């Protein structure tokens, strides 16, 4: 279920069953129960470990190689299609 380009909600299936969801009614907290949530301690992000950066680099190279191979294959198929139409 989602809204398309026109902003109209479109069901995923033709005969999708709609389920009404009733939001819970908010209740006001009692004055004596003020609880302040504690926030987790702030931790700076860890720099990537050398092995993580190395594996990311290898994965990136593998994706680039796959993309190049697929692009060449598409070009070959387009060439074959054009040759068949002649």
N, C-alpha and C positions, 0 to 999 in steps of 0.2 A: 504494500500500500504506500503510495506516495503522491506528491503533487507534481504534475507534469509541467511543461513549459508554460502552459496557459494558466497554471495555478489551480486547476481543477483536480480534486482528489480522485485518483484512479485505483480501483481495486486490483489486487494481484491476480485474482481469479475472477472469472465471469460471474459466478454466483457465490461470492464471498460472504460469509456470515459475519455480521457486525455484532460485536459484543460491547454493550454499554459498560463503561467504566465509571463508577461513581467515586469522585475524589473524597477522601475522608474529610469530615468537617473539622476545621481547626478549633482547638480548645485553648483557651487562654491559660497560661501557666499560673499556678498559685503563687502569691507573692513570697511565700517562705521558701520556695524551691528554686532559687536562682543558682544555676550551676554554670560555671564558666568552663567551657571545654578547653582542655590543654592542647596546644599545638605541638606537633612533633618538632624535635630540635632541628634547626637548620643545618644541613650538611651540604658543603659545596660539591658539585658534580665531580666525579673522579675522572681524571684524564684517561683516555683509552690506553690499555696495556699494549705493549709492543706486539704481542701475539694476536691481540684483537685487531689492531690496525693492519697487521700482516694478513690475517685471514679475511678481513674486509677488503683489502686490496686484491687478494686472490679471487675472492667472490666477484668483485667488480670487474676484474679482467675476464673472468669466465662469462659473465653476463654480456660484456662487450663482444667477446668472440662469438657467442651464440647469436647475438643480434646481427653481427656482420655476416655470419653464415646464412642466417635466414634472409637477409636482404639480398645476398647473392642468389639464393635459391629462388626468391620471388622474381628477380630480374631474369633468371634463366627460364622460368615458367612463362613470364610475359613474352620473352623472345620466341619460345616454342609456340605459344598461342598465336602470335603475329605471323609466324611462318606457316602455320596450319591454315590460316585464313587466306593466304595467297593462292 
